[in-house]
Each structure stands twice: as structure tokens, then as C-alpha cells.
């Protein structure tokens, strides 16, 4: 890849932006080297500032399920912009997007639009604490729920040990309200409830984690979590910011048939623009201000541009056969990538659910964060750069998801497989 213009921009960015980026993973620390800069995108293709054309499997970390600059999304956003970018009063599009979401995810009888996934999860937790009158939150290690203080924690010496701050700047009292258990372990969650059952407000999990690589829930796990929370009077929060409309059209909760009390969404419902949402049963959501006592607000919540992009995206995604066609093509691509790895003698453990996937560079199996960290990150980094040289952009980290879009056509798939054949051979 050419790097002249990107190198110049990278040097400039580092003079004014912390680490040269506005989100840490963009700095390529997980794979080494310097990041390229994007100039434009069209369909499955991302064009860099250096003029290189890449097959994009990041898709803005998930939102672009139709691909870059889908004509219907562009048209909708331009039409909305022409009428005004923000008003601070209700608009019809907010209601229409909410209605669409509640129809596709019936567990969300009412919802509140916010500006990001972090806002959605943070607000859902506040609501859970407000309605239960309890303080403790339980999360699964490796599941990322945004950068709110109480969620930046790591496990202690055991599942019933209070979390400690993962980041400086997070007061220990915040982290001490969060307990961490292993994903896919009902035994650890049961141990928490045995000790702290009367003080747990909610369990928050990604029903299909995508931030430690894509790790499907084991059969019966989500059902077990649902039963434990219900038995102990705690709420179950599904963080579907990533899996919403990617695990299935109705999210992971539809795919696995488990209904949470609260759901957090983002990414796809904004079609590439900043947006988030959280929702649940009407009686629960009506505890929010201005109806109830739990306060949450946002000046730009329900932004007209984001709601226009979200509605246009869901319009296309709901067309007959569209989601199934994306998943089918992705399943075939992942199978072919696995065969190429096998032919080259490179051990990989693959996961794929809906339009999300991951290749762990290890034998596997991978059922939780501890398993994921056994992956050969150095080998993944070499694979990443080899794929980049072949014109394919994967996640600059072993522990992130790969995403498919409607726009990934035969040309994009063929280039991906050609690059992968050479990359695996080089390993």
C-alpha cells in the first residue's frame, strides 16, 4: 500500500489529536504500524487518502450493513439536512424510527433515543438501579459496554470479588459496584447471586459478544441467565449495540429466543450516523423522566439526520430476502476462508453468527474472554498486514468482529479470497 498522504496526515493528527485518533483502536496498536486515512467509501470499497481501494469488512465497526454511501441512505440524509440539522423539539422521524424498532424487537415496547451505544448502556443501567433500588451490576468479562466509569472494570480474584478500575480516572467506589463473571458460565453467575442476590440491580451482557472476537452463547446459557435474574428480582439487560440487526433482523434476542428486560441498541439504527437507543416494557420505561423519577436527557437525541439514515437503512434491510442474502454470502465466504487456512496449515478457530464473524488464530474452542486471549496475536498482526497489502481491510485487532454488508459482491469476495490465499501461505 502507498502511505505518502496517510503518513503526512498521521503526523499532523498527532500534533492535535491524542494519539492521533479519536478512538484508541484506530491507532493500530493491536497490529503495529501506522493507520491509513480514509478518503471515501462506496459499496464494499473504502478508498484511502493514498488512492488505494480496499474491501472493507469493518464498515465503520458495524453500522454500514448496506455498505458505504448506499443511495437510499444518502438521499434520505440529504433531504433531512436540507430541512435542518437539529431542532431540540420533537420530530416525526423520531417516532417513526421508534415504531420501526419496537416492531422488529417487540421486547422494546417503549424506548428512548440517545446519541451512542455508551449512552444507551449507561442509561439502561441507571434505569435498572432506579427501579430496583439496588446498586450492584454484573457484567461478563470481555463484554464491552462503552466507556462509562462503572463499566471499565476487570475481574478480581474470583466471580464474587468486586471489580477494580481498568482505567485511571475511574474511582474505585464506581468500579466496586460492578461484579465480573466469565461469559458462558452459569456457575459463576450463580455464585454471584448466592452471595449478592438481594443487591444486584441488573446483569448486563452482550448476548452475542463482538468485542473479544465474536463468541456465540453456549446452548442454554442465555436461558439460564434469564432464569437467574428473574429468580433474584434483577433485570436482564442485553447490549445489542453490535448484534442488533446483525445477529438477525430482530437481534440476538430473536435468534436465540430469549427476551431481556432492557435492550441497548446503536450502530445499524443510525445507518452510519451517531445514534443509540434503549428500551423495554412500557411500565419499566415509564419510570424515566418526564413520566417517572429516573432522569436522563440529551440535546441531540433523536437527531433528524441520524433518524433519517436509520429509517432508510431499515427500509432496505426489511426488504424480502435481503438479510438472508447477506448472511448466506457471509457463511460461504467464511467457509472458504477456513478451507484456505486449513490448506496452509494455519490453525484458526472460526465463529460466525448472522453478519458477524471472527477468526481466532488458535485451535480453539473459544467460549469466553480467557479462551480468546490464548490467540496468537502476533500471527494475526502478520495476517492483517498481508491482507491489507492484498487490498482487504480487516479489524486492526484480533479481538474485534468482521462484518458483512449487502454491497459485498462477487468482485469483493474474489479479491478477499485471493488476498487470503496469499496471506495464509505467507504465514
N, C-alpha and C positions, 0 to 999 in steps of 0.2 A: 504493500500500500504506500501511496505517496503521503508524506507527512508535512510538507513545507508550510502550508497555510495553517494546518491544525497546530503545528509546533509554535508558530507565531502567536496564534490565539491563546494557546495554553500558557505561554509566557506572560501575555497580557493579563489573562484571567487571574493568574497567581499574584498579581500586584494589587488586585482589588477584591477578589473573592477568596474566602477562606479555603485554602487547599485547592483553589482554582475551580471549585464546584459549589453547587447549591444543594447537593445531596451526596453523602460520602461514597456510595458505591460507584458513582460516575468517575471517580478518580483512578480506577483500575488497580487499586491496592491489592485486590484479590488475585490478580493475574500478572501484575507487573507491567511496566511500560507506561506510556503516556496515552491518554484517551484521544480519540479523534473528535472533531466537532461536526455536528450535523448541519447541513445547509437546507435540505428539503426532503420530503418523502412523497412517494406516490405508490399506492397499492402495497405490495410486499417489499418495495425497494426504499432504501434510505440512501440519500446521496450526501457524501461528506463534503466538508469545506475544501477538500483537496481534489474533488471531482471523482472520487471512487463511488461505485454503485454497489451497495451491499444488500443481500437478502436479510431482512430484519425479522428476527424471532424474539425480540424484546417488546416491540410495539408499545413504546412508552411505559414499559413494565405492566402491560396487560390491557389497558383501556381500548386499544385500537383493534377490536375484534373484526372490524370490516376492512382493516388496512389503513394506510395513510391517505388522508385527503379524499375520503370517499365522496363522490359528487353530491349525494343527498345530504351528507353532513355539512359539507362546505356551503351548500345552498341555504340550508336552514340557519347556520350561524351567521352568514352574511345578511340574510333577511332580518334576523333578530338584531344584529348590530345596527342596521340602518334605522331601527326604531328606538335605539337607546341601549346603552350597555348595562345600566343599573338604575333602579328606581327607589329602592328602600321601602316600597309598598308592594302588596301582593300583585302577582301577575297570573294570567290564566295558565301559562305554561307550567308553573309550579304545581298546580292542581292536576294538570294532565299527566305530568311525569309521575306524581304520587299515585294517581289512579292506575297507571300502567304497571308500576312496581307492585302495588297491592294485588293486582290481578295475577301477575306472574308469580308472586310469592305471597300466598294467602295468609301466612302467619303474620304478615305485617298489615294488620287491619288499619292502623294509622301510622304515620311516620313523620319525621322532621328532617328536612333537607339541611345539610351543613356544607362545609367547603372542602373537607378532606376526610380520608379514612381515619386519621388520628382523631379528628374532632368527633367522628361518629362513634368510635370505640370509647373514647374518654367520656362522652356524654351518656352513652348507654350504661357505663359503669356508675356514673353519678346517679342516674335514674334508679338503677338496681339498689344502690345503697339507700337512696331516699325512700323507696317503697318498702324495703325490708327492715330498715332501721338497724342494719348490720354494717360492719366495716370491712371485713376481710374479702379479698378477691383471690381466686385460684386461677392460675394460668398454666399452660403446658410449656415446658422448656423448649425453646426453638421456635415457638409461635410468636410472630411479631405483630403487635397490635398498635403500632405507632409509637411516637416518642414522648407520650405523656409520662410525667415523673413516676407515677406509681407502677408503670408497666416496664420500665427499664430496670429489670431486676434479674438476678441469676439465682440458681438454686443454692440452698445452704447444704448442710451435711446430710440431709435426708428430706423426704417429702413433707414432713411436718415441721421443718425448720423454716423460719421466716426468711424471706428473700433479703438480699443485700443489694445496694445500688450497683448497677453495672457502669454507670457514668458519673464522673464528678459533677457536682451541681444538683444531684438528687439527694435530698435529706433522707437520712436513714428512717425517720418516722414514716415517710411516704412509702418507702420500699417495704417497711415492716408490715404493711397492710396487705401485702401480696405474698401468697404461697405458690411455690412452683412444683409441678409434678411432671413425670415423663409422659409424653404423648403415647397413646395406645396402651396405657397401663391403668386398668381399673383398680388394681390392687393399691397403687399409690394414692389414687383419688379416694378410695375407701378409707385409707389410713388417715388422710386429712380430715374427712368427715367424722371419723371415730373420735378425733381429738378436738376439732374445732367446729363441729357441725352446727352448733347454735349461733355461731358468729360469722359464718360465711354468707355474704350477700349474693355472690354470683360466681359461677365458673365461666370463664371466657376462653374459647378455643377457636382456632381455625378448623372447621370440620374437614377441610382438605388443606393442610398446611402447604404453603408455597414459598416460605421464607427460610426453610432449612433444606431446600430442594422440595420437590413435590412428594409428599408421603401420604398415601391413602390410609384411611382409618381401617383397622382390622375389623373383620365381621363381628358385630355385636358391641363394638366399643362405643360408638355414639349412642346406641340404645342404652348401654349401661350408664353412661354419663347422664343421659336424660333421666333415668330412673333414680340415680343417686341424688341429683339436685332436687328432684320433686319430693323424694322421701324426706329430705332435710330442710325443706322450705327455702331453698336457694334458687335463684334464677339461673337459667342457662342462656348465655349469650354466644351466638355464632358470629364470628368475624368472617363475613363473606365478602370483604372488600376485594379480595383477589378471586375467590371462587364463584362469586355471584355472576351468573350468566356466562360462566366459563366451564364450571363442572357440569352444568346442564342449564337449560334455559331458565329453570326455576332455582338454580343454585345447587349447592351440595345438599341442602336440606331436602330438595326434591329428588335428587339422585339416590340418596340413602334413606329417604322416608322417615327422617327424624325432625320433629318440629321444636325449635327453640322458643324461649320466651321473648328474646330480643334478637334482632339481626342488625349488623352493621354492614353497609354497602359503600362502594366507591367505584372508581375506575370506569367500568363499562357504562354505568348510568350517566356518565358525563361525556362519553364519546371522545375523550382526549382533552377535555377541559376540566379544571379543578372542581370536584363535587364530592359529596358524601351524603349518606342518609342513615338513619337508624329508626327502627320501628318494631311494633309488636301488637298485641291485643289492644283494642281501644281503651279498655278500662285501665290498662297499665300506662299507655302513652298519655292518657288524660291527667296523669299526675304531673305532667310538665306545665310550666308557666306558658300562657296566661291562664290556663284552666286550673292547674294544680300548683303545688308549692315548690316543685323542683325547678330551679332556674337554669335556663340555657338560652343563649341568643347569638345572633351573628348578622352583621350589617350586610354582607354579600350573600348570605344563604339564599338558595333558590335563584341564583343569578340567571338572567334571561339567556345569556349565551350558552351557559352550561346546560340548562334545561332544554334548549333547542337542539344542541348536539346530542344529548342523551335520548331525547324522543326520536330523532332521526335514526340514531343507531339501533334502537329497539324496534323501530318500524321495519328495518331491513332484516334484523335478526329474527323477527317473528314470522317472516315470510315462510310458507311451507317448504320444508326440506333444507333450509339454509343452515341451521345449527348442525343438523345431522351430517350435512355435506362437509362442513369444516372438520368435525370430529373424525369422520371416515377417512378423509385425506391425511389427517394428522396421524391416525392409527397406522396407516400404511407407511407413512414416512418414518415413524419411529421404529416400526418393524424392520425396515430396510437399513436404518442406521445400526440397529442391533446386529443384523447379519454382517454388516461391514466390520464392526468391532470384533465379532467372533472370527471372521476370516483372517483378521490381522492379529489375532491372539491377544487383544486388549481387553482385560476384564472390566465390564461395566454392568451395573445393575440399573435397569430402566423402570421408570414409572410413568404412567400416562392416565389421566382421567379427563374426559371431555377434550377441551382445547388447551390443557396444561400438561407439561411433561418435564422430565428431568433424566439425565444420565449421570449416575454416581460412578465415579471411577474407582470401583471396588467390586468384589464378588457379591456383596450383599448377604442376606437381605437387609433392608433399611426400614426400620419401623419407628424410629424416634431420633431425636437430636444426637444422642450419644452414638448411635449407629452411623448417622450421616457424617459425623466428624472423623470417621475412620477412612473416608475417601482420600484418594491420592490427589491432593490439591495442586502439587507441582505438575503432575501429568495433565490434569485438567487445564492448567495455565498454558502448557505447551499446545494442547489441543485447541484451546481458544484462539491462540495467535495463529496457528496453522489454518484454522477455519477463516479467520479474518483475512489472511493472505489469499484465501480462496474466494473471497467475496461474500462471506456469510458472517453475520453478526449474532453471536450468542451472548448470554449473560456473562459479564466480566466477574464472575464468582461461581464456584462450584455449587454454592448453596442458594441458588435462585432458580426460578422457573423458566421454561422455554414456552413461548406462546405461539399459537397458530391463528391465522386470520382467513377470512373469506377470500382475500385477494391473492393468497399464495397459490399461484397457478403452476402449470407443468414446467415452465421455464425456471421458476424459483426453486421448485423441488429438485429438478435435474441438476441445477447448479449446486444445491446443498449436498446432494449425494456425491457429486463429483469431487467437491471440496473435502467431504468426509472421508472418501476413499483414500485420498492422498494424505489427509491428516492422520488417520489411523495407521497408515503404512509408515509414516514418519515417526510414530511413537514406538 
